[in-house]
Amino acid sequence: MSVPTLEDLGDLDGRRVLVRADFNVPIADGEIVDDFRIRAALPTIGWLQGRGATVTACTHLGRPKGAPDPKYSVEPVRRRLAELAPGVELLDNLRFDPGETGNDPAFVQTLIDGQDAYVNDAFGASHRAHASIVGPPQFLPSAAGRLLEREVEVLLPLRHDPKRPFVVILGGSKVSDKLGVIEALSEVADTLVIGGGMCFTFLAAQGHSIGDSLVEPDQVDTCRRLLDSGIDLRIPTDITALSPEGQIGDPDAGGEVRQLGADLPDGWKGLDIGPGSAAEFGDLVAEARTVFWNGPMGVFEDPRFAAGTRAVAQAMADARGFTVVGGGDSAASLDAFGLAGDIDHVSTGGGASLELLENGDLPGLEALRGAPNAR
């Protein structure tokens, strides 16, 4: 997919460039917990500054309700950015203005006032048609930053021409959240693996008893159709479950944790794939030449239900094939297990990576292709 890159901006000496970054970093007690997203923008910022540009960055942070909120102040980000990239101005949280999420033309004009060019380096926000994403390319010479360029470079070939065998592993809570990407990738993947909470809707479609596990009754027929479609779709054959008196996230509350088959007793909750399924999924990863993983296999934040996610993460880290993790909770689990550095590509956008794989395009990319310097 051809979008303008930094080299397409021309001479930048003395020019002002607006960079839409994704500095939506975790903050606790006014301090940044993980500055990875800030550091990820440095190659783009450094390239621009090295060519004489004055850089103004902008970002969202959290989910303020269209008005200033001290809880979502970008001041900690501003301090860290000043350390890592001196001379870069950072605007206030974009979502303090309702014009950002509403894609208000007046807000777009405020953003681009005094700017000579625009760079989108916020892959994680590029699936949203917000003012800072789709507005500036209508008026300014624009380009994808290095991070956005790399995301597209890695993810789009998975949709069109992956090295085979291509294994896709999808987890998370709900089938409905990932139905589009399941159907899109089922057309290209050699094997599609389903874990996490959404596996129980597939198990229900097969006629298994799932106890008190998470299920979407309105998706059972869809899951049955996918299971009967002839694609190589794997779901767990064993489950790690919690007895009715137990509490998720609180091992001290009691309750029994048991390894069960595909059928669960009444009242029991399935909260992770079992060891047999973890081993099977790990073998699939080991044999693949390309693997894409998005979504944990269980409630990995509770150590009693982390084994399945850990097994998949370790298999990804050990794999000889090309490994891609689609951001979100999967990336968080890699950090928790200390394995992020062993993956070939960890996407900075969970929702954006899924939408790109599902639709083959994003609003942010489409906007860049319409920029004055791309026509």
JORA-V451509 format. One record per pair of residues at least 6 apart in sequence whose ideal C-beta (glycine too) atoms are under 6 Angstrom apart, sorted by the first residue. I is the first residue (numbers start at 1). J is the second residue. D is the distance in whole Angstrom. If there is no record, write none. Layout:
BEGIN
i = {I I}
j = {J J}
d = {D D}
END
This chain:
BEGIN
i = {1 3 3 3 3 4 4 4 4 4 5 5 5 6 6 8 8 9 9 9 12 12 12 13 14 15 15 16 16 16 17 17 17 17 18 18 18 19 19 19 19 20 20 20 20 21 21 21 21 21 22 22 22 22 23 23 23 23 24 24 25 25 26 26 27 30 32 32 35 38 38 40 41 43 44 44 44 45 45 48 55 56 57 57 58 58 58 60 60 61 61 61 62 64 64 64 66 68 72 74 78 81 81 94 94 97 99 99 100 100 101 103 103 103 104 107 108 108 112 112 112 117 117 118 118 118 119 119 120 120 120 121 121 121 123 123 123 123 123 124 124 124 125 126 126 126 126 127 127 127 127 129 133 134 134 137 137 137 141 141 142 142 144 154 155 155 158 159 159 162 163 163 164 164 165 165 165 166 166 166 167 167 167 167 168 168 168 168 169 169 170 170 170 170 171 171 171 171 171 172 172 173 174 175 175 175 175 176 176 180 181 181 181 184 186 186 191 191 192 193 193 194 194 195 195 196 196 196 197 199 199 200 200 200 200 200 201 201 201 201 201 202 202 203 203 204 204 204 205 205 205 205 208 208 209 210 211 211 211 211 212 212 213 213 236 236 237 237 237 238 238 238 238 239 239 239 240 240 240 240 241 241 241 241 241 242 242 242 242 243 243 243 244 245 245 246 247 248 248 249 251 257 259 264 271 271 271 272 272 272 273 273 278 278 281 282 282 285 285 285 288 289 290 290 291 291 292 293 293 294 294 295 296 296 296 297 297 297 298 298 298 299 300 300 300 309 310 313 313 313 313 316 316 317 317 322 323 323 324 325 325 325 326 326 326 327 327 327 327 327 328 331 334 340 347 356}
j = {156 144 365 368 369 143 368 371 373 374 143 144 149 47 143 143 373 117 141 143 51 52 53 52 52 53 116 54 115 116 48 53 55 117 56 115 118 55 57 119 121 58 120 122 132 41 57 59 121 122 37 122 124 125 37 38 59 77 60 61 32 37 33 34 76 76 76 80 80 80 81 147 121 146 121 145 146 55 85 55 88 89 88 90 91 94 132 94 95 72 74 93 72 72 95 96 98 96 93 93 90 88 90 100 132 107 107 131 130 131 130 129 130 131 131 131 131 135 136 139 140 140 141 136 140 142 143 145 144 148 364 145 147 148 148 151 348 349 352 348 349 352 133 133 352 362 364 351 352 355 362 363 364 363 367 367 368 371 372 373 368 371 368 345 353 356 292 357 360 290 289 290 190 289 190 288 289 189 190 290 191 284 288 291 185 189 192 292 193 293 178 194 294 295 195 196 295 296 297 196 295 197 198 198 201 216 219 216 219 358 354 357 358 358 192 231 232 284 233 234 281 202 235 273 297 295 296 297 214 235 236 210 213 214 215 270 215 216 219 220 223 223 235 210 262 210 215 220 220 223 224 227 262 263 263 264 264 265 266 268 267 269 269 270 273 277 262 276 277 261 274 276 277 260 270 274 259 272 274 305 258 260 264 268 270 255 257 269 271 255 256 268 267 254 255 255 253 299 302 302 304 304 274 270 298 299 305 298 305 308 297 308 308 311 312 311 315 291 315 319 321 321 321 322 321 323 324 325 330 326 330 330 309 329 333 308 309 312 305 308 309 305 306 309 333 333 337 333 334 337 339 323 343 339 342 344 343 344 345 331 343 346 347 350 353 347 348 349 350 353 350 346 340 346 353 362}
d = {6 5 6 4 6 4 6 6 6 5 5 6 6 6 5 6 6 5 6 5 5 6 4 3 6 5 4 5 5 5 5 5 5 5 5 4 5 6 5 5 6 6 5 5 5 5 5 5 5 6 6 4 4 5 6 6 4 5 6 5 5 5 4 6 5 6 5 6 6 6 6 5 5 4 5 4 5 6 5 5 5 5 5 5 4 6 6 5 5 5 5 5 4 4 5 6 3 5 5 5 5 6 6 4 5 6 3 6 5 5 6 6 6 5 6 5 5 3 5 6 6 6 5 4 4 4 5 5 6 6 5 3 5 5 5 4 5 5 6 5 3 5 6 6 5 5 3 6 4 4 5 4 5 5 4 4 5 4 6 4 5 4 6 5 6 5 6 5 6 4 4 5 6 6 4 5 6 5 5 5 5 5 4 5 5 4 5 5 4 4 6 6 6 5 4 3 3 5 5 5 3 4 6 4 5 6 4 6 6 4 5 6 4 5 5 5 5 6 5 5 5 6 5 5 4 5 6 6 4 5 5 5 4 6 5 6 5 5 5 6 5 5 5 5 6 5 6 5 5 4 4 6 5 5 5 6 3 6 6 4 5 5 5 4 4 4 6 6 6 6 3 5 5 5 4 5 6 4 5 6 6 5 5 5 5 5 6 5 6 5 4 6 4 6 5 2 4 6 6 5 6 5 5 6 5 5 4 3 4 4 5 4 5 4 6 5 4 5 4 5 5 4 6 5 6 5 5 5 6 3 5 6 4 5 5 4 5 6 4 5 6 4 4 4 5 5 6 6 6 5 5 5 6 4 4 5 5 5 5 6 5 5 5 6 4 4 6 5 4 6 3 5 4 6 4 6}
END
